[in-house]
Amino acid sequence: VRRLMVPLTVEPAAASVPRRLRWVDPKGGGETTARVARVLDDWDYAGRWWEVETLRHYLLLETVEGHTLEVFREGEGWCLSRLSD
Amino acid sequence: VPIAPERLTRGRGQAGAGADQAHDASIERPPQRLGVLLCTHSTFTFGAGTASPTTLVRRAAELGYAALALTDTLNVTGGAELFQAADRHGIQALIGATLPVRIDAEVFPLVAIAASRSGYGTLNELITHAHAREERDVPWPVLLSHTHDLIVLTGGRDGLPAKLLAQRRVRDLEERMRELAGAFPERTFVQLFHDRLPWDARRARVLRRFAQSLALPTVAAPEVKYALEEDYALYDALMCARLGIGVQQPHPDRPRNRAGAIPHAEEAARRLPFPEALLNALHVAERASFDLLPERLVVPQASVPKGLTADQHLERRCFEALLVRYDAATLPIARRKLEEELATVRALALAEFFLVAAEVTDYCRAHGILAAGRGSAAASICCYLLGITGVDPVKYDLLFERFLHTGKSAMPDVDIDISSARRDEVIAWVESRFGQATEAMVCNKITYRLPLAIQDLGRALGLPPEQRTKLSRALGRDFRHMSARRAREAGPAFDEVLGDAPAKEALLRLLERLEPVHPRHLAPHSGGVVLSREPLTHYAPLERSSGGIKIVQLDKDDAEALGLIKLDLLGLRMLAALERAREEVFRLEGVWIDLADLPDDERVWDLISQGATLGLFQVESPSQIHTSRVMRSRTMRDLAHQIALIRPGPIQSGTVHPYLRRRQGLEPTTFWHPSLEAVLGKTYGVLLFQEDVLRIAVHFAGMTWTEADRFRKKVSSWRTVEDIEPDRQAFIAGALRHVGATPEQAETVFEAVKGFQGFGFAESHAWAFAIHAYASGWLRVHYPAEYLAAIMTEEPGMWSPSTKRHEARLWDVPFLPIDVNRSGVHYRVAWARRDGKPVKAVRPPLCAIKGVSEATAREIMLDRLRAGAFASVDDLHARVPLARDVTEALARGGALDALGDRREALFRIGVLAGSAPAGTAPLLASPVPTPGLEPLPIEGRLVWDMHTARFSTLELHPIDLVRDQLRELGAMSLHQVARRGRGATVRTAGLVVSRQKPPTAKGFAFYVLEDGPIRAQLIISPDLWTAHRTLVRDAMIIVADAEVVDTGYQLTLKATTLGMVEGVVGVRGYEFG
């Protein structure tokens, strides 16, 4: 499992569960694309309300290629937090 | 019968939302939404719930839920509010509780819901059991033996199945679940939950499969801890406060998201997509359908002689006393009044209630304990004849219907004042008389006011204790009584202490989200006792307060809502003082004073007329002192009126000045309508008592007593004009019809009645208090030393010991010093000599010194009696095993002055502490000699006295310590001001001994400045207050330019400018508003 914390581009853009994901690996390498096969789990996180509150909705996704991705949405932005390959 | 999962589902569930939508053909339409909330916590799960039962019900109704079960942890205090709110919002209420259940060393929460009224009793027994244990939990065997009409849910994330499955202890779990299902057949549900945490969906499926394997039904029951998602931060902060940690510190009990809010019903069903679990939630609600709130009150069981009914016994007692209390002239009226009352009591089946109250006062009389009924009960001739009250309602023409009438549905209010020194004795007797299980104090819900909320939430946010305390103090009189929700109005105080700290905004946001009435914990009521015929657990659980007092988890309103009658046994310090003064007189003079039968004495009325009323019951406040001088009361009726006059009701309705002017003959007495002369004749045409409103409603507006009672409550509590408009119309129409009033007259009377808002006395109550007030004045006149010693000991009223000590100079009662060889446990009167003549003086006790307990004072006294006076500090050290800090306190407080100077005594104590343990004589005399220390000057002795005993027996006053500085400022003493006439402009100063800013005073504040035995009331205008907010909050000594408004026993000054001088010692005086 790799911890990435990189921004994601999702399609469709407004979907609560994306079908396709794109990101750039921070350790070099180009853009990676993944297609979502199914949602394995989802959960919410809230924290640090005493500063600027963080509200995230997490998805654990299985890609068509068989990888597992942990992604979250915070506000309008998406982030890939962990990748299991 | 609950629906088991195998009836409804095929095969195992699959991952993802909606995967388990498959259902049995027998269910035509599986639910698409959750219909019932079965696991809900309110603010009564202290520190782990943010919404009141009302807020939860309102939100649940908004979201379309059909029912809500309140399941607070070991608490059902929200029950009455829940059922009332559910009735208003049209949903079903269920009552239950979360029980921490102990299995060996582990504790698991389990939700129990009452299936019936008797099941509610079972629940209360379990909660009571838990509260009786140090661990505050229910042992597993106890749970399994208390099963009657309870439905159990296995708990959420920390529940037994979820925990043991996570630990893979399946066999263990199966065994426990079989035991549980055996004890609660067809009433055990495996609780399914989803907290929007990782793998919760899978967890729910596993739980469901487990239930299926044991053929147990499941139920969808998300755990609700607050109403709205936005309350999550407050929930987390309160949880941190409860855990004693800061928000930066992680803890497994803290929430990780906002899932504790009431979910949307469809969302809940989507998260727990198990048809049988959703249907079972409805099924539980159906089974647990009952109304907690009864329609009638249940009276306690009185002791009635065999062969008599309670009604007969009551009648017999009353008629026997009637012949003793009334003479031939008054007997017919009294008999008629009694017969009418007894008919009402019979109709309401309240005879036993009166007899029970009489049993209490009988006990007090038999044991020499001063006790007297107060409040509206004092208008009852039954209460008077039974000896519950001391006011003759025939003689004073008091209105029984304020207390009771046949249309009254609310609890009759019998309040009995008992000498505070012996109230515990009475309560212990009540407990033994009525039984442990059927008697308890009602509780008070201690709610968050701003200072307390700042302490708890500020701690969670990491504010250090000193900063929290500083902030609480900075609130001052302006903000500290505010509800926490209005915290932003106290912005200046927050800015002053927290500046731009980020925690400030976070704290304000939290405070604003607290419920308007947000309970923090339960505490015993000041005197409310409930007595029931059956065990109190039929109504609510019992627990012990932190002080060890047994309380029932109901406040007075909830107790009434559940059908219990409360009896108020209130500790009254003045009664203890009267009792103590009487005993002191008997000790010194051999005279026993009958306080119930004191002669009418001109000297007492002279004293009251002069306003020399400091230390007297109910008439000692600065405003009462002023009123005394204006009213010049000469009769008990005057005194009762005087006591009732200075209350928010009469003040806000503008009664005070017309009453006083008319009484003085400065303006004519007029009536709004001729028919009101009979009602308001004795109060000069103005509204003074609660009864006046009732009488006007009946005799002027033609209402029945029932309607009038409801009308009185409405006019005393209305908020908006719309609230009261229907009552206005009914009142005016009634007045036109009943007495032929014109619309203008009716409108005028209604406006006057409407203005009688806030707290006003019942006339009967004022009379009851007037009797005590007169008794206090009588003792003050005839036995000032004994009375002073008594009020110094019992501390009734508003004035500090220091102020009373200086007042003693006006009473001509000298004070003797505290002396280890003469002082005891209480203030006593001792003979002294002045100018060669014997004079009674007051000797303060050893325990007047802070840090010296009554037990220690007794120990010293006993040793003194056994072995004679102490010859030296060494002698005291050798004979009495006192802790070093106690001996030092005695030295600092001057109790060892007779053995040598205070500094030398302290040196000696230090030396002795290193030689032999206290209470043992050293083998050899201490080799360390005491050096010749400079004796402590008198100013130093005053400061030490004030720090240790809050007063000094010296003639010096704290203002004397800054006298030079005041002279330099051109401030004259209050003594000099007293010689100036009204209208003079002066600069003066005084020690602040009282600070009042009553909400009824339109922003004006009233401070009392003291200089020796002279006091001045300083009136501070709102503008001056605003300009000097910090000064008026913090000043020990105020220097003011002022106009003299009144002279006499108490000066009255109107401030024009304010300043302060740093004092050396202050007085923690009376504060109000």
Interface residues (C-beta under 8 A of the other chain):
Chain A: R38 V39 L40 D41 D42 W43 D44 Y45 A46 G47 W49 W50 E51 E53 L55 Y58 L60
Chain B: A15 G16 A17 R196 L197 P198 W199 D200 A201 R202 Y232 A233 D236 A237 V247 P255 R256 N257 R258 A259 L461 P502 A503 A506
